[in-house]
């Protein structure tokens, strides 16, 4: 008899969005910004955010391709006022 329940492969295998961010050592605010900017698409299930394994793979592919590359800005030191 064939089962109608979805398998993790067919549903994309949902994982906790914030758990995934923690595995990358990123904060919730970084995750919010990535979602707002459209870099990561999430799924809301009863008020909890999830991300699919395909979306994680897409994000990693884009990151490895250098799509998110930005030159690091080193702050210039401030001149101290003579006291």
C-alpha positions as a Markdown table, in Angstrom:
| # | Residue | x | y | z |
|---|---|---|---|---|
| 1 | Unk | 0.0 | 0.0 | 0.0 |
| 2 | Unk | 1.3 | 3.4 | -1.0 |
| 3 | Unk | 1.7 | 6.0 | 1.8 |
| 4 | Unk | 0.4 | 9.5 | 1.2 |
| 5 | Unk | 2.6 | 11.1 | 3.8 |
| 6 | Unk | 5.3 | 13.4 | 2.4 |
| 7 | Unk | 8.9 | 12.3 | 2.8 |
| 8 | Unk | 11.7 | 14.8 | 3.7 |
| 9 | Unk | 13.1 | 14.5 | 0.2 |
| 10 | Unk | 9.8 | 15.5 | -1.4 |
| 11 | Unk | 9.1 | 18.4 | 1.0 |
| 12 | Unk | 12.6 | 19.7 | 0.9 |
| 13 | Unk | 13.4 | 18.9 | 4.5 |
| 14 | Unk | 12.5 | 21.8 | 6.6 |
| 15 | Unk | 14.9 | 23.0 | 9.3 |
| 16 | Unk | 14.6 | 25.7 | 11.9 |
| 17 | Unk | 15.6 | 29.0 | 10.4 |
| 18 | Unk | 17.1 | 30.3 | 13.7 |
| 19 | Unk | 18.9 | 26.9 | 14.2 |
| 20 | Unk | 20.4 | 27.3 | 10.8 |
| 21 | Unk | 21.5 | 30.8 | 11.6 |
| 22 | Unk | 23.1 | 29.6 | 14.8 |
| 23 | Unk | 25.0 | 27.0 | 12.9 |
| 24 | Unk | 26.5 | 29.8 | 10.8 |
| 25 | Unk | 27.2 | 31.8 | 14.0 |
| 26 | Unk | 24.9 | 34.6 | 12.8 |
| 27 | Unk | 22.4 | 36.6 | 14.9 |
| 28 | Unk | 18.6 | 36.8 | 14.6 |
| 29 | Unk | 18.9 | 40.4 | 13.3 |
| 30 | Unk | 21.2 | 39.2 | 10.5 |
| 31 | Unk | 18.6 | 36.6 | 9.6 |
| 32 | Unk | 15.9 | 39.2 | 9.6 |
| 33 | Unk | 18.0 | 41.4 | 7.3 |
| 34 | Unk | 18.7 | 38.5 | 5.0 |
| 35 | Unk | 14.9 | 37.8 | 4.8 |
| 36 | Unk | 14.1 | 41.4 | 4.3 |
| 37 | Unk | 16.6 | 41.8 | 1.5 |
| 38 | Unk | 15.3 | 38.6 | -0.2 |
| 39 | Unk | 18.5 | 36.6 | 0.2 |
| 40 | Unk | 16.8 | 33.8 | 2.0 |
| 41 | Unk | 13.2 | 32.6 | 1.6 |
| 42 | Unk | 11.6 | 31.2 | 4.7 |
| 43 | Unk | 8.4 | 29.2 | 5.4 |
| 44 | Unk | 6.1 | 30.2 | 8.3 |
| 45 | Unk | 4.5 | 27.2 | 10.0 |
| 46 | Unk | 2.2 | 28.1 | 12.9 |
| 47 | Unk | 4.4 | 31.2 | 13.7 |
| 48 | Unk | 7.7 | 29.5 | 13.5 |
| 49 | Unk | 10.2 | 30.1 | 10.7 |
| 50 | Unk | 11.7 | 27.3 | 8.7 |
| 51 | Unk | 14.0 | 27.1 | 5.7 |
| 52 | Unk | 14.2 | 24.3 | 3.2 |
| 53 | Unk | 17.4 | 22.4 | 2.5 |
| 54 | Unk | 17.1 | 23.5 | -1.1 |
| 55 | Unk | 17.0 | 27.1 | 0.0 |
| 56 | Unk | 20.1 | 26.6 | 2.1 |
| 57 | Unk | 21.9 | 24.9 | -0.8 |
| 58 | Unk | 20.8 | 27.8 | -3.1 |
| 59 | Unk | 22.1 | 30.4 | -0.6 |
| 60 | Unk | 25.4 | 28.5 | -0.1 |
| 61 | Unk | 25.9 | 28.2 | -3.9 |
| 62 | Unk | 25.4 | 32.0 | -4.3 |
| 63 | Unk | 27.7 | 32.7 | -1.4 |
| 64 | Unk | 30.5 | 30.5 | -2.8 |
| 65 | Unk | 30.1 | 32.1 | -6.2 |
| 66 | Unk | 30.9 | 35.4 | -4.6 |
| 67 | Unk | 27.5 | 37.0 | -5.2 |
| 68 | Unk | 27.5 | 38.5 | -1.7 |
| 69 | Unk | 31.1 | 39.7 | -1.8 |
| 70 | Unk | 31.8 | 43.2 | -0.4 |
| 71 | Unk | 35.1 | 44.8 | 0.4 |
| 72 | Unk | 35.6 | 44.9 | 4.2 |
| 73 | Unk | 35.6 | 48.5 | 5.5 |
| 74 | Unk | 38.2 | 49.2 | 8.1 |
| 75 | Unk | 37.2 | 52.1 | 10.3 |
| 76 | Unk | 39.6 | 55.0 | 10.4 |
| 77 | Unk | 40.9 | 56.0 | 13.8 |
| 78 | Unk | 39.5 | 59.1 | 15.4 |
| 79 | Unk | 41.9 | 61.9 | 16.3 |
| 80 | Unk | 41.9 | 62.4 | 20.0 |
| 81 | Unk | 41.5 | 65.9 | 21.3 |
| 82 | Unk | 44.3 | 67.2 | 23.6 |
| 83 | Unk | 43.1 | 67.3 | 27.2 |
